[in-house]
Amino acid sequence: MNKKDARNATTVSNCNKDSEERLRRLVDILQHPSDSIQEFLDYALKQAIELTESQIGYIYHHHEDRKEFVLNTWSVEVMKDCKVEKQETTYKLDKTGIWREAVRQRRPIVMNDYQERNPLKKGCPKGHVPLTNFLTVPIFKNKKIVGVVGLANKKTDFNESDILNITLLMEAVWTVTESKKAEQDLLESNARYDKLVQRIPVGIYTMRIKTSGENQFEYCSEKFCEMLGLTEEDVLNNPESVHGQIHPDDRPALDEANRKANLCLESFRWEGRSLIGGEIQWIRIESEPIFLANGDSLWNGVIFDISNQKKAEEELNQTSTRLTLATRAGRVGIWDWDIKSDKMLFDDLMLELYDLPAKNYWVEDKVWQKAIHPDDLEPLNKELNRAIQEKMEYNFEFRVVWRDASIHNIRALATVQYDDLGNAVRMIGTNWDITEAKESHAKTIETNRRLQDEIIERKYIEEALRSSEEKLKTIIETSPDGIAISSMDGMVEFVTAQSVAMWGYDSPDEMIGRNILEFVHESYHEKAIYFMTEMINGHLTGAAEYLMVKKDGSLFYCETNANVLKDKNKNAIGVLHIERDITERKKLEEELKDLAIKDQLTGLYNRRKIDQVLMKEKDEADYLSVIMADIDMFKLVNDEYGHLVGDQVLMEIAAILTKGIRKTDILGRWGGEEFIIICTDTDLEGATVLAEKLRELVAAHYFNGVGKKTCSFGVAQLRKDETIDELLLRSDLALYRAKERGRNRVEQEICRANTLKK
């Protein structure tokens, strides 16, 4: 080997040693345990200093857009020896000296004699560590300089090997740094995401569907688990546990929705019921797919609790259906009179009933009263005023004269609403045309009268009636009412097809030969026997209402007009029964009664009904106590969330109180956000215990969209020889004390000895 070959071999050997040392230190850096990026770069700088056998060094971040250096790391030795009074951490590129040249020239800069004069140097600040030589290397990422590393005070000169080693080492370190930064940002983002997820009232999940068809939950929020009654471990380890919490009747629909979404690769949406611990909740699940390169799909979704929504929808639909059916079936018009402003609002059918122009819904007094028959106007207004003054139901019949001079009979029914001072503020009512009904009734009465005469005649003049048998049969079978004849001892002898159909039998033979009482509900037997006896004895005439039993056991209300059949010698030979199904009429009457005594929002007794109950219980109960309850800070709910949410809170409070009171207690809505509980045969202490129980129930409840709400309670017992108004005043005062003393508490009335009623 000649000298040239020996030198080349030595150079190659040194390069290999440099590469091995650089790789060793890079591995050492990567394996070094560090809790932060700062600690990681501190250690990387230490390794760079040792690799080049320098004594001091630094790492600065470089921001090309701002042309600015930001200090990341100084070597420990520099910080020990540095005496600079004001140590900067940020430098503008145009304010720096020689060490900016690595950025400006975009290459490494070496000064092995730092003391040599150089026009690019701007000098060091007072107290700076003395420098003998200097190396600065730019760090590139995507053709941008993202940082610079500087090394100084090497005992020998910096060379190309140093530049190469530091360039390669720091590029690798910077790549790892950015990866760690991305991981740190991801962790922080996930932490923020988890906090956000915990605050929202819906459950969140991510599910992977593999190409094999296997399902696996990769994430589920705490709310998701709570809604399904599962733990996070249950969901993540066993996807079928979620399916098991769905109501058995709804699982096929869920499976089909899943199948379609997977098949069509489209958004998933499903509503159904969960069944957890015997409790049914309505839920809605929605998710969107993300398709992965390996063929799997990720479904990111949410789950909502829609139980309250479903309950409200069901109640609204039921109410709306009943009202619509009632008004359509009976052609009932609805009107609303604002008494204070004296404005009357008519619906379409009201305008039709009064022969007024269509779409003119706000009707003045002089307009609608002009349509009233002159003879009926004064009695109508008198009855209206009496209903308002005496706080009674408005129920009146009158006539309306149309523009073509035709006369129509109208029936009106309405209730009056009052403010807290007892002033009438509103009247809501209905009108319906009873002209045809009155004419039909008159015709029916006349038909029935003729029918009775013919039936009586038939008993003793068989031959004379035989020729008209077909006519009589036609009259009987076409009558809108059912007709039956029984013997004097009550055995059925004849029934029409209408009667057979009304009781749900297949033929008259199933009814003939049975006692008439077998078709009457046992609770009405005593009434039926009394009416029949009085009618037979001639002391009673007219129709009576009974609860009847059909063949299948179902019940219906029937109006029966019974008359004794007599022969030519005036001897009783049987009883004629004219029957009419009045079930729908009874239902409508009951619904109208409910409108008069119940609060439309909560379904509780209204103030009018509560007043009636208080007056009744005052005279009958040995003890009588009342509890006044008021929702704390309720105005803030309406102001912040709106009146729809406020109404929801009122309904939830009503439900809590209803569940918490006893069977003997009477609950009502007193007005606004105030409720009243009437405790019969309960003294002050017993009522206070009940109030405290109700307070705890309300305070423990979580109101959807609002959170926690509380109520304050005032309790009072009726005293001897006092009025109901005085009792209510003391319960109100106790309620005010509860408010003044911090709310969410129960306060008793201030008692005087020997004053409570027993």
Buried (B, 14 or more C-beta within 10 A) or exposed (E): EEEEEEEEEEEEEEEEEBBEBBEEBBEEBEEBEBEEBEEBBBBBBBBBBEBBEBBBBBBBBBBEEEEBBEBBBBBEBBEEEBEEEEEEEEBEBEEBEBBBBBBBEEEBBBBBEBEEEEEEBEEEEEEBBEBBBBBBBBBBEEEEBBBBBBBBBBEEEBBEBBBBBBBBBBEBBBEBBEEBEEEEEEEEEEEEEBEEBEEEEBBBBBBBBEEEEEBEBEBBBBBBBEBBBBBBEBBBEEBEBBEEBBBEEBEEBBEEBBEEBBEEEEEBEBBBBBBBEEEEBBBBBBBEBEEEEEEBBBBBBBBBBBBBBBEBEEEEEEEEEEBEEBBEEBEBBBBBBEBEEEEBBBBEBBBBBBBBEEEEBEBEEEBBBEBBBEEBBEEBEEBBEEBBEEEBBBEBBBBBBEEEEEEBBBBBBBBBBBEEEEEBBBBBBBBBBBBEBEEEEEEBEEBBEEBBEBBBBBBBEEEEBEEEEEEBEEBBEEBEBBBBBBBBEBEBEBBBBBBBEBBBBEEBEBBBEEEBBEBBBEEBEEBBEEBBEEBBEEEBEEBBBBBBBEEEEEEBBBBBBBBBBBBEEEEEBBBBBBBBBBEBBBBBEEEBEEBBBBBEEBBBBBBBBBBEBBEEBBEEBEBBBBBBBBBBEBEEBBEEBEEEBBBBBBBBBBBBBEEBBEEEBBBBBBBEBBBBBBBBEBBBEBBBEBBBEBBBBBEEBEBBEBEEBBBBBBBBBBBEEBEBEEBBBBBBBBBBBBBEEEBBBBBBBEEEEEEBBE
